[in-house]
Amino acid sequence: MSEHEPRSRGVLVTGASRGVGAAVARAFAARGDRVLVHHSGPHSLDLAHAVLDSLDGVGHGRAAADLGDPDAVPGLAARAVDVLGRVDVLVNNAAMIVPPGSAGSRRGDHPLDATSYEDWVQVWQRTLATNLMGPATLTWCVARQMIDTPPAEGVPVGRVVNVGSRGAYRGEPDIPAYGASKAGLHAFGQSMAQHLAPHGIAVTSIAPGFIATEMAGYAMADPAAAEATRAQSPFHRVATPEEVAAAVVTLAEPGAEWASGAVLDFNGASHLR
């Protein structure tokens, strides 16, 4: 490897069995990094294997864990170390917006005036457990490993990239738990950016708008909805998972340390602040 070629890093990508997470895993592997593909459980096992098989290079692996369960998170971090040797980059991508047992829409809408108190409490607890507590507990485990285990020569101590959402700023009236969880994730990332900088660990977040994934399928379900969704951006389209993945890889680059603490708006000028 020449001094101008990127050095291989160990990268843990959560929620990597589909959508943005899968695209992120492929983008890091194409860069020459080794990737641990995380997925949530047996129902996504086949998808995770398909992503794993699609990765360029060698040294990759897979692990299942429920990020909403704090007892499961240390095992995921340990598995990542077993596979990768060291986690140099953590991408907190996994998120949920469907309450358990929901018979409603794919998104699990829960507007306050049309949701029972019991359902309201359940969706808030589950969403925050997965979308906010999950990244918080996994970051604790991985950042401690970054601090305690020196990186390879030429590799920064650590990079953490959180995948947030435009909804943290624009508001999510029908899925407020999701919007609030992403706002909390942005704030968590900025707190960690300040706390972990003395250790050489940079933390950034990206706040995408609509992306052409299964999760956003409701917004493209019929011609009228698809047109309204595309019209939110002056580019008159939604983002691709590959575009988001390219931005995540850039935020995690060794030379991107001075972006630490930033939240990158990534919504095609559909929401400006």
GUKOLVO-431631 format. One line per field, with one value per residue: residue number from 0; residue in three letters; chain; x, z, y of N, C-alpha, C, O in turn. Coordinates in steps of 0.02 Angstrom, whole numbers. Layout:
<pts>
n	NUM, ...
res	ALA, ...
chain	A, ...
n.x	X, ...
n.z	Z, ...
n.y	Y, ...
ca.x	X, ...
ca.z	Z, ...
ca.y	Y, ...
c.x	X, ...
c.z	Z, ...
c.y	Y, ...
o.x	X, ...
o.z	Z, ...
o.y	Y, ...
</pts>
This chain:
<pts>
n	0, 1, 2, 3, 4, 5, 6, 7, 8, 9, 10, 11, 12, 13, 14, 15, 16, 17, 18, 19, 20, 21, 22, 23, 24, 25, 26, 27, 28, 29, 30, 31, 32, 33, 34, 35, 36, 37, 38, 39, 40, 41, 42, 43, 44, 45, 46, 47, 48, 49, 50, 51, 52, 53, 54, 55, 56, 57, 58, 59, 60, 61, 62, 63, 64, 65, 66, 67, 68, 69, 70, 71, 72, 73, 74, 75, 76, 77, 78, 79, 80, 81, 82, 83, 84, 85, 86, 87, 88, 89, 90, 91, 92, 93, 94, 95, 96, 97, 98, 99, 100, 101, 102, 103, 104, 105, 106, 107, 108, 109, 110, 111, 112, 113, 114, 115, 116, 117, 118, 119, 120, 121, 122, 123, 124, 125, 126, 127, 128, 129, 130, 131, 132, 133, 134, 135, 136, 137, 138, 139, 140, 141, 142, 143, 144, 145, 146, 147, 148, 149, 150, 151, 152, 153, 154, 155, 156, 157, 158, 159, 160, 161, 162, 163, 164, 165, 166, 167, 168, 169, 170, 171, 172, 173, 174, 175, 176, 177, 178, 179, 180, 181, 182, 183, 184, 185, 186, 187, 188, 189, 190, 191, 192, 193, 194, 195, 196, 197, 198, 199, 200, 201, 202, 203, 204, 205, 206, 207, 208, 209, 210, 211, 212, 213, 214, 215, 216, 217, 218, 219, 220, 221, 222, 223, 224, 225, 226, 227, 228, 229, 230, 231, 232, 233, 234, 235, 236, 237, 238, 239, 240, 241, 242, 243, 244, 245, 246, 247, 248, 249, 250, 251, 252, 253, 254, 255, 256, 257, 258, 259, 260, 261, 262, 263, 264, 265, 266, 267, 268, 269, 270, 271, 272
res	MET, SER, GLU, HIS, GLU, PRO, ARG, SER, ARG, GLY, VAL, LEU, VAL, THR, GLY, ALA, SER, ARG, GLY, VAL, GLY, ALA, ALA, VAL, ALA, ARG, ALA, PHE, ALA, ALA, ARG, GLY, ASP, ARG, VAL, LEU, VAL, HIS, HIS, SER, GLY, PRO, HIS, SER, LEU, ASP, LEU, ALA, HIS, ALA, VAL, LEU, ASP, SER, LEU, ASP, GLY, VAL, GLY, HIS, GLY, ARG, ALA, ALA, ALA, ASP, LEU, GLY, ASP, PRO, ASP, ALA, VAL, PRO, GLY, LEU, ALA, ALA, ARG, ALA, VAL, ASP, VAL, LEU, GLY, ARG, VAL, ASP, VAL, LEU, VAL, ASN, ASN, ALA, ALA, MET, ILE, VAL, PRO, PRO, GLY, SER, ALA, GLY, SER, ARG, ARG, GLY, ASP, HIS, PRO, LEU, ASP, ALA, THR, SER, TYR, GLU, ASP, TRP, VAL, GLN, VAL, TRP, GLN, ARG, THR, LEU, ALA, THR, ASN, LEU, MET, GLY, PRO, ALA, THR, LEU, THR, TRP, CYS, VAL, ALA, ARG, GLN, MET, ILE, ASP, THR, PRO, PRO, ALA, GLU, GLY, VAL, PRO, VAL, GLY, ARG, VAL, VAL, ASN, VAL, GLY, SER, ARG, GLY, ALA, TYR, ARG, GLY, GLU, PRO, ASP, ILE, PRO, ALA, TYR, GLY, ALA, SER, LYS, ALA, GLY, LEU, HIS, ALA, PHE, GLY, GLN, SER, MET, ALA, GLN, HIS, LEU, ALA, PRO, HIS, GLY, ILE, ALA, VAL, THR, SER, ILE, ALA, PRO, GLY, PHE, ILE, ALA, THR, GLU, MET, ALA, GLY, TYR, ALA, MET, ALA, ASP, PRO, ALA, ALA, ALA, GLU, ALA, THR, ARG, ALA, GLN, SER, PRO, PHE, HIS, ARG, VAL, ALA, THR, PRO, GLU, GLU, VAL, ALA, ALA, ALA, VAL, VAL, THR, LEU, ALA, GLU, PRO, GLY, ALA, GLU, TRP, ALA, SER, GLY, ALA, VAL, LEU, ASP, PHE, ASN, GLY, ALA, SER, HIS, LEU, ARG
chain	A, A, A, A, A, A, A, A, A, A, A, A, A, A, A, A, A, A, A, A, A, A, A, A, A, A, A, A, A, A, A, A, A, A, A, A, A, A, A, A, A, A, A, A, A, A, A, A, A, A, A, A, A, A, A, A, A, A, A, A, A, A, A, A, A, A, A, A, A, A, A, A, A, A, A, A, A, A, A, A, A, A, A, A, A, A, A, A, A, A, A, A, A, A, A, A, A, A, A, A, A, A, A, A, A, A, A, A, A, A, A, A, A, A, A, A, A, A, A, A, A, A, A, A, A, A, A, A, A, A, A, A, A, A, A, A, A, A, A, A, A, A, A, A, A, A, A, A, A, A, A, A, A, A, A, A, A, A, A, A, A, A, A, A, A, A, A, A, A, A, A, A, A, A, A, A, A, A, A, A, A, A, A, A, A, A, A, A, A, A, A, A, A, A, A, A, A, A, A, A, A, A, A, A, A, A, A, A, A, A, A, A, A, A, A, A, A, A, A, A, A, A, A, A, A, A, A, A, A, A, A, A, A, A, A, A, A, A, A, A, A, A, A, A, A, A, A, A, A, A, A, A, A, A, A, A, A, A, A, A, A, A, A, A, A, A, A, A, A, A, A, A, A
n.x	42, 31, 86, -12, -129, -287, -291, -345, -487, -579, -752, -907, -1071, -1231, -1396, -1380, -1433, -1515, -1574, -1514, -1413, -1360, -1308, -1212, -1126, -1077, -1013, -907, -836, -800, -709, -605, -611, -645, -796, -923, -1075, -1220, -1377, -1551, -1611, -1669, -1764, -1709, -1599, -1569, -1563, -1456, -1352, -1351, -1308, -1182, -1120, -1109, -1009, -859, -690, -609, -623, -739, -892, -1038, -1172, -1304, -1417, -1527, -1544, -1621, -1616, -1524, -1443, -1402, -1314, -1174, -1126, -1136, -1041, -927, -924, -899, -768, -706, -719, -666, -550, -519, -631, -637, -720, -884, -1047, -1197, -1336, -1454, -1630, -1801, -1972, -2091, -2214, -2213, -2318, -2406, -2549, -2567, -2508, -2359, -2268, -2309, -2392, -2433, -2523, -2563, -2700, -2768, -2727, -2720, -2687, -2612, -2554, -2482, -2386, -2317, -2262, -2178, -2088, -2026, -1975, -1884, -1799, -1736, -1692, -1623, -1572, -1509, -1402, -1334, -1293, -1217, -1119, -1053, -993, -912, -835, -761, -681, -610, -536, -461, -389, -255, -253, -212, -59, -65, -202, -343, -392, -531, -693, -860, -1017, -1177, -1336, -1458, -1604, -1698, -1822, -1801, -1788, -1885, -2002, -2116, -2268, -2355, -2278, -2214, -2129, -2025, -1967, -1927, -1836, -1733, -1694, -1643, -1537, -1454, -1418, -1355, -1244, -1174, -1141, -1056, -958, -892, -849, -770, -670, -543, -487, -459, -563, -683, -848, -991, -1148, -1280, -1419, -1536, -1666, -1810, -1777, -1747, -1798, -1859, -1915, -1964, -2064, -2202, -2217, -2206, -2307, -2417, -2458, -2493, -2446, -2310, -2275, -2296, -2201, -2079, -2086, -2052, -1919, -1817, -1744, -1827, -1841, -1803, -1674, -1546, -1500, -1364, -1310, -1325, -1243, -1117, -1095, -1089, -973, -880, -889, -829, -698, -518, -463, -567, -582, -606, -736, -805, -939, -1030, -1191, -1248, -1353, -1448, -1541, -1578, -1608, -1738, -1779, -1732, -1629
n.z	0, -48, 13, -23, -37, 39, 207, 271, 373, 520, 517, 590, 549, 588, 567, 436, 342, 241, 132, 173, 263, 206, 87, 141, 202, 86, 24, 112, 106, -29, -25, 33, 163, 307, 353, 475, 465, 535, 591, 641, 685, 669, 565, 471, 425, 301, 215, 270, 247, 108, 86, 145, 60, -52, -32, -74, -66, 80, 248, 311, 412, 504, 617, 733, 831, 951, 960, 1044, 1164, 1302, 1359, 1254, 1179, 1220, 1179, 1040, 1013, 1056, 967, 849, 872, 877, 743, 666, 727, 775, 805, 704, 647, 682, 627, 666, 612, 616, 640, 696, 649, 668, 775, 889, 843, 773, 679, 588, 470, 366, 423, 553, 606, 733, 776, 898, 929, 883, 937, 1058, 1235, 1287, 1170, 1129, 1231, 1216, 1084, 1095, 1195, 1134, 1015, 1060, 1132, 1033, 934, 1000, 1132, 1091, 997, 1094, 1194, 1117, 1065, 1184, 1215, 1099, 1087, 1205, 1176, 1067, 1134, 1223, 1145, 1041, 875, 710, 626, 551, 550, 610, 784, 803, 724, 725, 653, 648, 588, 565, 545, 437, 491, 624, 632, 549, 596, 642, 630, 624, 662, 792, 890, 819, 756, 871, 926, 832, 841, 969, 944, 862, 955, 1051, 975, 959, 1091, 1118, 1025, 1081, 1201, 1166, 1083, 1144, 1151, 1022, 941, 820, 797, 701, 622, 506, 422, 335, 210, 128, 67, -60, -9, 66, 188, 167, 81, 91, 57, -77, -126, -211, -365, -337, -206, -226, -315, -235, -138, -209, -252, -141, -143, -235, -332, -374, -340, -239, -122, -159, -83, -104, -121, 8, 75, 20, 74, 210, 215, 178, 288, 382, 346, 368, 357, 394, 519, 572, 550, 656, 770, 686, 606, 463, 347, 231, 116, -11, -22, 25, 149, 237, 357
n.y	-60, 107, 270, 356, 288, 246, 187, 32, 20, -31, -44, -19, -35, 3, -66, -117, -204, -166, -32, 131, 92, -25, 28, 113, 21, -44, 63, 96, -26, -25, 76, 13, -27, -134, -211, -225, -293, -249, -312, -323, -443, -618, -606, -524, -589, -654, -544, -475, -565, -559, -429, -437, -529, -449, -358, -274, -334, -409, -479, -444, -450, -509, -469, -491, -396, -325, -162, -89, -151, -136, -234, -311, -238, -225, -351, -342, -243, -311, -418, -348, -307, -431, -473, -367, -328, -199, -65, 68, 159, 206, 194, 254, 206, 129, 128, 141, 159, 102, 48, -92, -226, -146, -109, -18, 104, 84, 169, 178, 281, 399, 510, 632, 661, 552, 434, 308, 321, 215, 159, 270, 286, 165, 172, 283, 240, 127, 182, 281, 199, 122, 215, 317, 282, 165, 206, 283, 192, 102, 187, 219, 95, 72, 189, 184, 74, 127, 223, 147, 55, 71, 142, 78, 121, 279, 286, 374, 400, 383, 386, 439, 430, 490, 448, 552, 653, 759, 784, 812, 947, 1004, 954, 823, 790, 678, 570, 597, 541, 486, 601, 670, 580, 585, 718, 715, 627, 705, 805, 726, 682, 803, 833, 724, 751, 860, 803, 693, 739, 775, 649, 620, 580, 606, 666, 667, 713, 672, 740, 684, 714, 650, 485, 366, 231, 78, 114, 242, 219, 242, 375, 376, 302, 316, 402, 539, 560, 532, 634, 748, 726, 728, 860, 934, 965, 1079, 1016, 922, 785, 639, 589, 467, 309, 287, 414, 468, 378, 408, 534, 503, 423, 521, 609, 528, 520, 517, 647, 732, 784, 913, 939, 893, 887, 946, 952, 891, 958, 873, 872, 911, 1048, 1056, 1092, 1228, 1307
ca.x	0, 71, 67, -70, -189, -318, -278, -405, -512, -636, -811, -969, -1129, -1293, -1451, -1347, -1460, -1556, -1579, -1455, -1360, -1328, -1269, -1154, -1079, -1045, -968, -846, -800, -770, -652, -552, -620, -677, -860, -967, -1144, -1267, -1448, -1587, -1630, -1677, -1806, -1668, -1538, -1555, -1544, -1389, -1305, -1346, -1265, -1114, -1093, -1100, -956, -792, -636, -614, -619, -804, -930, -1108, -1194, -1373, -1428, -1581, -1513, -1665, -1602, -1456, -1404, -1377, -1267, -1103, -1109, -1126, -976, -875, -923, -866, -696, -684, -717, -627, -489, -531, -680, -610, -777, -951, -1102, -1260, -1386, -1516, -1686, -1867, -2028, -2152, -2223, -2225, -2388, -2448, -2590, -2576, -2467, -2289, -2230, -2331, -2414, -2463, -2543, -2586, -2772, -2797, -2689, -2736, -2631, -2569, -2514, -2437, -2330, -2279, -2222, -2125, -2037, -1989, -1937, -1827, -1752, -1697, -1663, -1582, -1534, -1466, -1340, -1298, -1258, -1166, -1064, -1015, -951, -863, -788, -714, -633, -567, -490, -417, -349, -225, -267, -155, -21, -96, -275, -363, -417, -599, -745, -930, -1064, -1246, -1385, -1517, -1659, -1727, -1880, -1782, -1794, -1946, -2059, -2149, -2332, -2387, -2232, -2174, -2077, -1968, -1935, -1894, -1778, -1679, -1669, -1601, -1476, -1411, -1391, -1307, -1184, -1137, -1112, -1000, -905, -853, -818, -722, -617, -476, -461, -447, -622, -727, -917, -1033, -1215, -1309, -1491, -1566, -1737, -1834, -1729, -1782, -1790, -1922, -1942, -1999, -2108, -2269, -2218, -2205, -2353, -2461, -2432, -2502, -2399, -2242, -2264, -2291, -2137, -2026, -2092, -2024, -1852, -1812, -1716, -1886, -1828, -1779, -1605, -1534, -1459, -1293, -1290, -1317, -1184, -1057, -1086, -1068, -903, -841, -886, -787, -630, -467, -452, -628, -587, -629, -810, -834, -991, -1075, -1249, -1252, -1418, -1439, -1610, -1592, -1637, -1809, -1791, -1674, -1631
ca.z	0, -51, 62, -48, -35, 106, 248, 289, 440, 541, 517, 614, 522, 615, 519, 370, 301, 187, 128, 181, 297, 157, 42, 180, 207, 21, 9, 151, 78, -93, -6, 57, 234, 328, 378, 513, 445, 590, 577, 705, 709, 620, 508, 421, 416, 230, 187, 295, 210, 39, 88, 160, -1, -103, -14, -102, -19, 129, 318, 334, 454, 517, 686, 748, 899, 961, 990, 1096, 1225, 1325, 1375, 1192, 1145, 1230, 1138, 972, 1011, 1062, 904, 800, 885, 856, 670, 635, 764, 809, 771, 692, 626, 700, 594, 700, 560, 629, 670, 684, 654, 670, 842, 890, 839, 741, 622, 548, 411, 369, 467, 622, 625, 799, 792, 968, 936, 854, 965, 1128, 1281, 1292, 1109, 1129, 1275, 1187, 1026, 1119, 1230, 1087, 968, 1093, 1151, 975, 895, 1041, 1181, 1055, 980, 1154, 1227, 1072, 1064, 1246, 1208, 1046, 1102, 1256, 1141, 1029, 1181, 1257, 1097, 992, 805, 667, 605, 498, 557, 667, 842, 792, 692, 737, 611, 665, 535, 595, 500, 427, 534, 689, 627, 514, 634, 617, 667, 627, 696, 834, 926, 773, 751, 935, 934, 789, 871, 1025, 917, 842, 1016, 1080, 936, 973, 1158, 1113, 987, 1128, 1253, 1139, 1045, 1175, 1138, 951, 909, 790, 794, 659, 607, 442, 430, 268, 198, 101, 31, -97, 25, 87, 245, 143, 27, 98, 25, -149, -135, -267, -405, -305, -150, -253, -342, -179, -104, -252, -257, -82, -161, -300, -381, -393, -330, -172, -122, -164, -28, -121, -108, 80, 94, 1, 123, 273, 207, 179, 357, 421, 319, 415, 353, 408, 591, 591, 544, 717, 800, 635, 582, 392, 313, 169, 97, -77, -12, 39, 214, 252, 424
ca.y	0, 168, 320, 394, 246, 246, 129, -5, 30, -72, -2, -49, 0, -26, -65, -121, -257, -138, 41, 172, 54, -69, 71, 137, -36, -54, 120, 88, -83, -4, 118, -31, -40, -195, -189, -269, -280, -262, -315, -324, -509, -671, -588, -488, -627, -664, -480, -459, -608, -534, -370, -461, -559, -398, -311, -281, -347, -464, -459, -419, -496, -495, -479, -472, -371, -277, -103, -64, -189, -118, -293, -341, -193, -243, -409, -319, -210, -363, -454, -305, -310, -498, -477, -313, -314, -135, -23, 135, 201, 184, 229, 241, 214, 92, 166, 112, 205, 61, 21, -165, -246, -96, -130, 43, 113, 62, 213, 176, 348, 404, 579, 635, 661, 491, 379, 296, 335, 155, 155, 328, 270, 109, 192, 327, 202, 85, 223, 311, 145, 101, 270, 362, 244, 118, 239, 307, 136, 75, 235, 210, 35, 78, 243, 160, 32, 172, 256, 98, 17, 117, 125, 62, 180, 317, 284, 414, 363, 361, 426, 418, 467, 474, 462, 583, 665, 826, 789, 840, 1020, 1024, 929, 762, 791, 612, 523, 641, 505, 480, 666, 686, 536, 609, 780, 693, 598, 761, 836, 678, 685, 864, 825, 678, 784, 900, 763, 644, 772, 768, 581, 612, 550, 656, 644, 709, 686, 692, 747, 678, 717, 587, 443, 314, 168, 46, 151, 301, 198, 271, 440, 366, 247, 329, 458, 604, 564, 535, 701, 795, 714, 755, 933, 967, 988, 1112, 968, 883, 714, 621, 565, 395, 284, 294, 483, 474, 339, 445, 588, 472, 405, 583, 634, 484, 519, 539, 719, 769, 794, 980, 941, 864, 928, 971, 914, 908, 956, 834, 864, 940, 1115, 1051, 1125, 1270, 1337
c.x	44, 46, 6, -134, -219, -303, -343, -423, -567, -697, -872, -1027, -1191, -1349, -1428, -1376, -1502, -1547, -1513, -1398, -1323, -1284, -1206, -1102, -1042, -995, -903, -804, -766, -710, -591, -556, -652, -740, -895, -1038, -1190, -1338, -1484, -1604, -1640, -1716, -1766, -1603, -1520, -1532, -1473, -1337, -1296, -1301, -1192, -1082, -1078, -1041, -891, -742, -650, -611, -684, -838, -1000, -1123, -1265, -1377, -1487, -1552, -1558, -1657, -1532, -1412, -1374, -1320, -1194, -1081, -1097, -1058, -919, -868, -887, -790, -668, -673, -666, -559, -494, -586, -651, -666, -841, -1002, -1167, -1317, -1454, -1568, -1751, -1919, -2095, -2160, -2236, -2299, -2434, -2486, -2601, -2529, -2397, -2249, -2250, -2352, -2446, -2479, -2577, -2662, -2806, -2763, -2707, -2675, -2583, -2525, -2463, -2375, -2286, -2234, -2166, -2069, -1994, -1947, -1876, -1775, -1707, -1659, -1617, -1540, -1487, -1400, -1300, -1260, -1204, -1106, -1021, -967, -895, -812, -738, -661, -585, -515, -438, -370, -320, -242, -203, -121, -56, -172, -294, -391, -488, -642, -813, -973, -1134, -1291, -1449, -1572, -1676, -1786, -1865, -1791, -1861, -2009, -2089, -2216, -2365, -2344, -2186, -2119, -2014, -1931, -1897, -1832, -1719, -1651, -1623, -1535, -1428, -1378, -1340, -1241, -1142, -1105, -1051, -942, -861, -816, -763, -665, -548, -445, -445, -503, -667, -797, -957, -1102, -1236, -1385, -1524, -1641, -1760, -1780, -1768, -1767, -1859, -1955, -1983, -2049, -2177, -2273, -2218, -2257, -2401, -2436, -2437, -2453, -2328, -2226, -2255, -2224, -2079, -2027, -2066, -1954, -1853, -1777, -1771, -1871, -1812, -1708, -1603, -1494, -1384, -1268, -1279, -1254, -1119, -1043, -1062, -994, -858, -834, -840, -714, -579, -456, -512, -636, -619, -704, -843, -882, -1043, -1134, -1259, -1323, -1408, -1508, -1628, -1627, -1712, -1828, -1728, -1683, -1570
c.z	0, 0, 41, -48, 35, 143, 270, 361, 456, 551, 539, 590, 550, 563, 448, 325, 242, 184, 134, 213, 250, 109, 77, 186, 142, 6, 48, 124, 13, -81, 16, 130, 246, 367, 418, 498, 504, 563, 641, 730, 654, 558, 453, 405, 342, 197, 207, 258, 139, 37, 99, 97, -55, -90, -50, -47, 28, 199, 347, 379, 465, 590, 694, 820, 898, 996, 1043, 1162, 1249, 1341, 1313, 1160, 1158, 1188, 1066, 965, 1014, 998, 850, 810, 864, 781, 641, 667, 805, 769, 765, 675, 648, 663, 628, 651, 578, 662, 655, 689, 653, 740, 839, 887, 805, 683, 575, 489, 421, 417, 539, 646, 695, 816, 860, 973, 907, 881, 1038, 1172, 1285, 1230, 1106, 1171, 1245, 1130, 1046, 1152, 1181, 1039, 1000, 1113, 1093, 943, 934, 1092, 1147, 1034, 1041, 1187, 1183, 1067, 1126, 1238, 1157, 1060, 1156, 1224, 1100, 1074, 1208, 1209, 1044, 921, 769, 646, 546, 501, 617, 724, 831, 756, 708, 693, 628, 606, 568, 543, 496, 474, 603, 690, 598, 554, 601, 653, 673, 660, 742, 872, 883, 767, 814, 945, 892, 814, 930, 1000, 894, 903, 1050, 1042, 950, 1043, 1155, 1074, 1034, 1178, 1226, 1100, 1078, 1165, 1064, 912, 884, 782, 752, 649, 538, 450, 361, 269, 172, 59, -2, -66, 42, 143, 223, 88, 30, 61, -51, -170, -193, -304, -371, -247, -174, -280, -287, -143, -145, -254, -196, -96, -228, -353, -406, -393, -257, -178, -135, -103, -41, -109, -33, 103, 78, 50, 190, 270, 209, 250, 401, 397, 371, 415, 371, 482, 610, 579, 608, 749, 750, 624, 510, 367, 245, 140, 30, -72, -1, 106, 234, 321, 436
c.y	63, 218, 360, 354, 247, 182, 97, 7, -20, -27, -42, -6, -33, -18, -72, -175, -231, -63, 77, 133, 9, -29, 97, 81, -47, 2, 115, 30, -64, 40, 76, -47, -108, -177, -244, -248, -299, -266, -331, -393, -558, -651, -553, -525, -635, -600, -462, -501, -583, -472, -391, -490, -508, -351, -326, -299, -404, -435, -433, -471, -471, -506, -455, -448, -323, -217, -71, -99, -174, -178, -326, -301, -210, -303, -390, -285, -260, -403, -414, -307, -378, -502, -429, -302, -251, -99, 47, 184, 168, 226, 208, 256, 183, 136, 129, 167, 167, 33, -54, -180, -197, -126, -72, 44, 87, 105, 206, 245, 347, 477, 581, 628, 600, 428, 370, 309, 276, 148, 211, 312, 216, 132, 240, 287, 161, 126, 254, 259, 127, 159, 316, 324, 194, 150, 262, 249, 107, 122, 229, 151, 45, 133, 223, 115, 75, 205, 208, 61, 63, 95, 105, 127, 214, 319, 327, 372, 340, 411, 396, 462, 443, 492, 487, 594, 739, 837, 816, 916, 1041, 1005, 869, 756, 723, 559, 563, 605, 498, 546, 684, 643, 560, 676, 764, 664, 653, 792, 791, 681, 746, 862, 779, 708, 825, 856, 718, 675, 766, 699, 570, 582, 606, 626, 693, 676, 711, 690, 744, 694, 650, 552, 387, 246, 140, 86, 211, 283, 228, 338, 436, 314, 256, 391, 526, 613, 570, 604, 752, 787, 742, 831, 970, 995, 1024, 1069, 921, 808, 701, 595, 490, 373, 293, 365, 495, 437, 376, 501, 560, 453, 467, 611, 592, 482, 542, 614, 762, 786, 860, 989, 915, 913, 953, 923, 936, 902, 924, 819, 897, 1008, 1112, 1082, 1163, 1301, 1380
o.x	88, -9, -24, -188, -183, -302, -392, -381, -597, -694, -888, -1032, -1204, -1350, -1452, -1345, -1521, -1516, -1463, -1340, -1262, -1228, -1153, -1043, -981, -942, -850, -743, -709, -664, -535, -511, -683, -739, -896, -1060, -1198, -1357, -1453, -1612, -1621, -1703, -1787, -1558, -1463, -1487, -1433, -1283, -1241, -1262, -1147, -1023, -1038, -1025, -871, -752, -697, -599, -684, -817, -1020, -1092, -1285, -1346, -1496, -1538, -1534, -1688, -1484, -1351, -1326, -1283, -1155, -1024, -1054, -1022, -869, -813, -850, -753, -613, -624, -627, -516, -476, -587, -642, -659, -853, -1000, -1190, -1343, -1506, -1553, -1755, -1912, -2147, -2116, -2267, -2339, -2495, -2458, -2640, -2513, -2377, -2201, -2213, -2331, -2482, -2453, -2616, -2686, -2868, -2769, -2710, -2618, -2522, -2466, -2406, -2319, -2225, -2175, -2111, -2010, -1933, -1890, -1822, -1715, -1647, -1600, -1575, -1479, -1432, -1347, -1238, -1202, -1151, -1049, -960, -907, -837, -752, -680, -602, -525, -457, -379, -317, -358, -244, -148, -151, -75, -203, -265, -411, -505, -630, -822, -968, -1149, -1285, -1488, -1586, -1669, -1799, -1909, -1799, -1890, -2061, -2088, -2221, -2401, -2370, -2125, -2066, -1958, -1869, -1841, -1781, -1662, -1591, -1571, -1483, -1367, -1318, -1288, -1188, -1081, -1049, -1000, -884, -799, -759, -713, -617, -499, -384, -420, -494, -688, -804, -958, -1111, -1213, -1412, -1538, -1674, -1733, -1742, -1818, -1727, -1910, -2016, -2032, -2074, -2209, -2327, -2229, -2253, -2423, -2396, -2391, -2422, -2289, -2172, -2212, -2195, -2036, -1974, -2057, -1933, -1888, -1781, -1760, -1887, -1807, -1684, -1652, -1457, -1346, -1210, -1231, -1216, -1072, -985, -1019, -956, -804, -780, -814, -673, -596, -442, -508, -692, -655, -732, -905, -867, -1095, -1127, -1278, -1351, -1366, -1530, -1687, -1669, -1747, -1887, -1676, -1738, -1563
o.z	42, 29, 82, -58, 84, 113, 285, 405, 410, 587, 510, 608, 536, 523, 404, 274, 198, 228, 105, 192, 253, 93, 46, 177, 142, -23, 21, 119, 0, -122, 17, 158, 201, 409, 397, 516, 520, 518, 691, 790, 597, 503, 395, 375, 323, 155, 166, 240, 112, -10, 65, 84, -100, -133, -57, 11, 19, 209, 401, 382, 440, 622, 664, 865, 851, 1056, 1083, 1212, 1218, 1337, 1319, 1119, 1111, 1165, 1033, 917, 979, 977, 809, 761, 835, 757, 597, 638, 864, 708, 815, 687, 635, 667, 620, 648, 557, 707, 608, 727, 640, 763, 792, 924, 808, 643, 528, 460, 477, 448, 584, 700, 712, 864, 876, 1018, 906, 851, 1076, 1148, 1285, 1236, 1083, 1150, 1247, 1127, 1018, 1140, 1187, 1024, 971, 1112, 1102, 927, 905, 1095, 1171, 1051, 1040, 1205, 1207, 1064, 1122, 1252, 1170, 1048, 1153, 1243, 1098, 1054, 1214, 1231, 1006, 907, 794, 647, 497, 458, 671, 714, 846, 758, 705, 694, 624, 577, 595, 503, 545, 495, 638, 743, 619, 547, 540, 702, 722, 683, 732, 886, 908, 773, 811, 971, 914, 807, 939, 1032, 906, 904, 1074, 1073, 954, 1052, 1186, 1087, 1028, 1195, 1261, 1084, 1043, 1171, 1045, 855, 923, 761, 766, 666, 515, 481, 331, 320, 191, 22, 26, -93, 34, 146, 256, 53, -22, 37, -85, -224, -223, -276, -375, -240, -147, -270, -291, -120, -118, -256, -198, -65, -273, -412, -455, -441, -218, -233, -123, -74, 6, -90, -12, 144, 117, 67, 222, 317, 239, 269, 451, 425, 414, 467, 364, 504, 660, 597, 613, 756, 771, 632, 497, 366, 206, 140, 17, -114, -15, 118, 246, 341, 490
o.y	70, 210, 394, 381, 249, 128, 132, 5, -49, 22, -94, 53, -92, 28, -36, -191, -270, -33, 57, 140, 3, -50, 101, 92, -57, -10, 128, 35, -85, 43, 100, -79, -136, -132, -302, -193, -357, -228, -350, -403, -545, -677, -552, -497, -625, -601, -438, -476, -584, -465, -366, -477, -521, -310, -384, -281, -443, -376, -404, -528, -418, -548, -405, -477, -285, -220, -31, -80, -197, -174, -364, -327, -211, -305, -418, -298, -253, -420, -441, -309, -382, -531, -447, -269, -250, -102, 82, 244, 109, 287, 151, 312, 209, 176, 90, 215, 196, -4, -78, -150, -204, -163, -77, -8, 71, 81, 227, 267, 300, 504, 536, 593, 596, 375, 419, 309, 284, 134, 201, 324, 220, 114, 237, 300, 161, 108, 252, 272, 116, 152, 351, 332, 182, 124, 261, 257, 88, 100, 233, 157, 28, 124, 242, 118, 61, 214, 225, 37, 92, 35, 113, 180, 181, 351, 318, 314, 283, 471, 335, 523, 383, 547, 448, 550, 776, 894, 841, 945, 1091, 1036, 862, 719, 710, 508, 564, 635, 504, 547, 710, 667, 556, 688, 795, 675, 648, 805, 814, 681, 742, 886, 794, 693, 824, 870, 707, 641, 754, 691, 517, 559, 649, 569, 753, 617, 763, 644, 796, 690, 598, 584, 364, 207, 174, 91, 229, 328, 238, 356, 486, 285, 207, 428, 566, 666, 609, 631, 795, 836, 776, 863, 1031, 1044, 1001, 1085, 884, 772, 748, 580, 454, 413, 306, 374, 527, 463, 375, 514, 590, 466, 465, 633, 616, 446, 583, 643, 823, 801, 864, 1041, 916, 973, 978, 862, 993, 847, 945, 762, 910, 1024, 1161, 1097, 1132, 1319, 1409
</pts>
